């Protein structure tokens, strides 16, 4: 009984993969390459497009200000270096 149920689930998932893959291909997305082709391009995109938005993220609140906690990190710590970058 258990093997039969697993077989049904596997068949269902395989059908879903086929359907979603066909849908993705039909939308013209299959085979397209990302506009970012190198690490340098990714770094530039991050610096120019993403990084300026970070201060507006609620989860980043307070990270742009050196807090007492950050100041207490020893100078030779990798975390101290990361807190300044």
N, C-alpha and C positions, 0 to 999 in steps of 0.2 A: 504494500500500500504506500509506504513512504517513498520508495523509488519511483512509483508512478506519479505521485504528487510533484516530486522534484523534476521529473520528466516534463510534466505539464508546465511548470514554472519556467524551465529552461526553454521550452518551445515558445512560450509567451514572450519571454525576454528577447529571444532571437528575432521574433516577428517585430517587436518594438524597435529593435536595432535597425532592421531592414526599413521599416516605415520612416523612422526619424532620419536615417541616412538618405533615403530617397527625397524626403522633404527638404533636407539641408541642401542637397545637390540641386534640387529644382529651384531653389531660391538664388542660385548663382554663386553660392559661397564656396563650394568645393573647389579646391585647387588654387584658391587665391592666396597670395603670400601677404604677410603682414607688411605694412608700410615701413616698419622698423627692421632694418636688415643687418644692423651691427650693434655691438655694445655701445659704441659712441653715440649712435642715433638714439638708443634707449636712454642713455644718460642725458643727452640734450633734451629729449622729450620730457623726461622727469623734471629736469631743472626749469625748463621754460613753461611747461603746461601743468604739471601736478604740484610741484613744490609750492608755487604761489597760492594754491588753494588750501594747503594744509592748515594754516592758522584759523581758517573758518570751520574746521572740523571740531565738533564738540569733544571728541576723544583726544584731541591734541591740546586741549585747554591747559595752559600752564607749562607746556613743554618748551616754549620759546623764551621763557624767563629762567635764568639760573637760580634755582631754589637753594635753600640751605642744604637740602638733601644732596643735590648735585655738587655743591661746593665741598661737601664732606667726603667726596670720593677721592681716594689718594691719587696724586698726580701721575704715578706710574701705572695706574689701572687702565686696561683697555676700555672700560666703561667710561672713564673720564674723557678719554680721547673721543669716544663716540658721542658724548654729551656736547662736545664743542663743534662737531661737524655739521 
